[in-house]
Every structure is written in structure tokens, then in C-alpha cells.
């Protein structure tokens, strides 16, 4: 996924960086576009809404917030999503939202519906 994402980002001439959650992902990425997060995550899968998944999500959001505090606009996406066209081009809804400067944070709700959550 990571190399596919990198290929699409380069093709669109996007300025980008990848937040690597583990050493394995960090090693695969181009050296100029990677940041290793000290999250304690492993390269294995994390079960959705598990304690490890929630910790990884919070650490990632905290890192994105630190980048935003430096004055950068951030579009955060998972590596299994790619941009087929420039998300900032005139007429693109995401670019329009960012250029309006009316929003600090725009997100897509990724929630499968009601479920019982019990912390592990």
C-alpha cells in the first residue's frame, strides 16, 4: 500500500510525508518523506477499537496536531487510500474546504454503527 500511495502522490506533485507507525513501515519509505512515530506500535494488525488501536489513533492525531501547529495544512489519509486526482485542484471539494480557511479540522466518520465496546 505504501509504495502505491507514494507513486500516486508523486504523480500529482503533492508535498507529502508519511507518519510511520512502526520500524518496518519506516524502512520501506523514501528517506525524504518519512517520520517514525514513537508509538510502540507493531507492524501487525490492530483490532478495530481495541486498546492498541485506540492508542495508535490518539498518537497519530496528536502528531498531526503538532504538524498543524507549525502552520502546515494537513490532509491525513490511510495508506490504502490514494488520490486519483489532485485534491487541491480548483473544483475539488477538499481543496475548496481547505482554501476557505473556515475549518480547522474536516473528517469522515468511520463508524460501522452501534456496537458494544469493552476495553481490553
N, C-alpha and C positions, 0 to 999 in steps of 0.2 A: 504494500500500500504506500509506504513512504516514498519509494522511488517513483511510483506512478504520480503521486501528488507533486513531487519536486519537478517532474517533467512538465506537467501542466502549468505550474506556477512560473517556470522559466519561459515557457512558450508565450505566456501572457505578459511577460516582462514585469511581473509583480515583485515588489520588495517584500521579502518574507524571511521568517525564521521559524524553526521547529523547536518546540519545547519537548525535549526527550525525557520521558519518564523513567527510563532505565538505561543502563550502560550499553545493552545490546542495540537499542534504537540509536543511541548516540554514535556508536561506531559505524553504523550503516550510512549516516547522513553526511552530506558535504560539509567540510570543515568550516566554511564561512557562514553557514546558515543553521547552526545548531546551538542549543543551550541545554546543558544537563541539569535537570532539577534534582535537588537533594530531597526526594520524597520517600525514599525507602521502598519504592515500587519495584516489582519484579517484572520480567518480560512475559510472565504468564498472564492468562486472562483473569480478570476480576469479575466476580458475580455482581450483576446489576443491583445496586442499593445495599451491597454488603458493606461492612465496616471499612474494608480496604478500598473499595470503590469510592465510597463517600470521602475518605481521607484524600485519595488521589484527586478527586474532583475539587475539593476545597483548596488543596495545594496549587492546583493548576489555576484556579480562579484568582488566588492570591498573587501568583506570579504575573498573570495578565494585568491585574490591577497595578502592580509595581511598574510595569512597562507603560501603562496608560499615564501614570503619574509623571513620567518623564516627557510627556507631551506627544506621544505617538497615538495614532488611531490604530485600533486593533480589530481584526476580523479573526476570530478563533473558530476553527473547524477541526473535526477529526480527520485523520489521515485517510480514512476510507471514503471521504467526500472529495470531489475535485470540482474546480471551476471550469466549465466548458467555454465560457467567455469571460471577459474582464468584468468583475463585479462592480467596478467603479466607473465603467463607461457611462456616457450620457444615456439616459433612458433606463439604466439598470436600477431596480428598486433599492437594492442595498446601498449602492453609491449615492442615490438621491437622499436616503435617510442620513447617511454619514455627512454629506455636504451641507445638509440643512443645519447642522450643529444644534439641533433641538434635543438630541438624545445623547445620554452618556453611555447607555447600555441597551442593546437590542438583542433579543434572544428568541430562539424557537423552543417551545415547550416540548420536551421529550419524555412524555409520561404515558405509560401504557393503560392507565385507568386505575380505578380503585383497587387496592390490594392491601393485605395485612403486612405491616413491616415490623419485624422483630430484630433488634440489633444483635449481631453475632458476638 
